[in-house]
Amino acid sequence: MTQQQNVVAHIAKYGSISSVEAFTRYKILRLAAVIDTLKKVYKIPFIAGYEEGIYTYRFRPDAHERLKDMQQLRSLADKYNVGLVVNRSCA
């Protein structure tokens, strides 16, 4: 999986990701750069937090619901062996 995929999957599963988790689990040194790419290229809105010297990122609530819908759509496409095309400008 790519760094972007790892971050999105982690947030979808656990609700957020910190810079420490990104490094220890996925060896991502520059989490902020990965988040920036996800914001600019894939238009995923995030909420950032900073507490006790650690940056944490999570999806905005509306984005979290949109991503769960996309995951369900992909799982149905895989189940029925149907191709799925996603327009990044709309995703």
HELIX and SHEET records of a PDB file:
HELIX    1   1 GLN A    3  TYR A   14  1                                  12    
HELIX    2   2 SER A   19  TYR A   26  1                                   8    
HELIX    3   3 LEU A   31  TYR A   42  1                                  12    
HELIX    4   4 PRO A   61  LYS A   79  1                                  19    
SHEET    1   A 3 ILE A  17  SER A  18  0                                        
SHEET    2   A 3 ILE A  54  PHE A  59 -1                                        
SHEET    3   A 3 PHE A  46  GLU A  51 -1                                        
END                                                                             
